[in-house]
Amino acid sequence: MEEQKDPKEENQEYSFLQETIKEKQGGIRKFFFRAAGWGLVFGVCASLSFFALKPMLDERFQDNPQEVTIPQDEDEVEGEEENQDQEQTEPVILNDDSYRQMQQELKAASVKAGKSMVEIVGRTEGQGEAKEASGNNISGLIVADNGRELLVLGKKIPEEEAEKLQIVFCDGQSYPASLKKSDSILGFGIYAVNRADILDTTWTQIETATLGSSNVVKNGDVVIAAGRPFGVNEAVGYGLVVSNEDRAELTDGHYQLLRTDITGIENGSGFVVNRDGAVVAVIDQNMAEEGNEKLITGYGISDIKNIIECLSNGKSVPYIGIRGGDVTNEIEEAGVPQGIYVKEVEVESPAMAAGIQSGDVITCIEDIQITSYDIYHSVLMRKSEGDKIIIKGLRQGADGYVDIEFNVTVGSKK
């Protein structure tokens, strides 16, 4: 039979394991002070680490700006506007009040558009300091913000004539800029200003431009010429659109031209704006009619939005090197097949390398039927430099037209 121990004797055996815990005075206070101290040390270390890593992080994310998307025209909206115009049959009666109201609207539209317009200045090095190059001041338009750069559209300043570039915003502040991407066919460039360089005071004054639709602009519409169409900054001119039907037949594309009755200078630059303050054309006096070189003319904005988007994302404009035209009904009746007729192939172009010749008729690209130059240009703009595509067409032989096929590598013309 097991012997039971006295509880008192058992407590005495383990008395050496017992201790008395006394609460220290101020322990909680010391704990919080210690935690706050470590938090301060951690914060200082984190701050130092951030500033040390910031250049590396900036460089890492510099190559990954947000992709720029330029909204294209919507045919449905255009159709609704045209129907509204057709339904409006009542004549408009002009008087002093309506004339004054129109002036106020035009002034408000020019002020709105002016917030998105800048001056692009090219400078060359001379005797140890930067000097402004003569004739290299052009007008630019803020078209996008990719999160890293503010992007500006303008005619390209030749690199040999502008070693340094600066952009002057509407508040008068000047910032260093760089040419992000350019295209030699239209002569456009996208210039970039580092967002981090721009002061808060400038941000409050500027806006990204509203790009309108040149497809709905009609002859007789009131428009504003702004930028540097007269050779000076902040000058605007009011007038009318006198022609919207002409098209510039350039390599790989046909582009609408808007002609106005506003007189500028032969080398003026800037933009044509509608009564809502939206840009409808980019001025290019090289496209002015012979004999009317001073009447302001520009590329319709609708036809070049995809060009602007491409350059804004730092991509080359797809290039094949064909100048041509649509096969009209009259030409088709003369025996030429439907498609686009190749008038000229540029020397050392992808088209020439593939064997395309003047007189060929292009009928298909990548199984897409080509029935007009607009379709040809639209299909091409979906490609990228280096893409390999199959172009099908017809070539006239001794017994009529025969099928031809070309393997073309899309290039670029910088």
Salt bridges, closest charged atoms under 4 A:
GLU13 OE2 - LYS5 NZ 3.64
ASP58 OD2 - LYS54 NZ 2.84
ASP73 OD1 - LYS305 NZ 2.60
ASP85 OD2 - LYS218 NZ 3.32
ASP97 OD1 - ARG100 NH1 3.01
GLU105 OE1 - ARG275 NH2 2.68
GLU119 OE2 - ARG228 NH1 3.61
GLU125 OE2 - LYS164 NZ 3.26
GLU132 OE1 - ARG123 NH1 3.98
ASP145 OD1 - ARG195 NE 2.85
GLU149 OE2 - ARG148 NH1 3.08
GLU149 OE1 - LYS180 NZ 2.97
GLU207 OE2 - LYS115 NZ 3.96
ASP221 OD1 - LYS218 NZ 3.84
ASP246 OD2 - ARG259 NE 2.77
GLU249 OE1 - LYS343 NZ 3.22
ASP284 OD2 - LYS155 NZ 2.89
ASP303 OD2 - ARG247 NH2 3.51
GLU346 OE1 - LYS413 NZ 2.86
ASP360 OD1 - ARG395 NE 2.81
ASP374 OD1 - ARG247 NH2 3.13
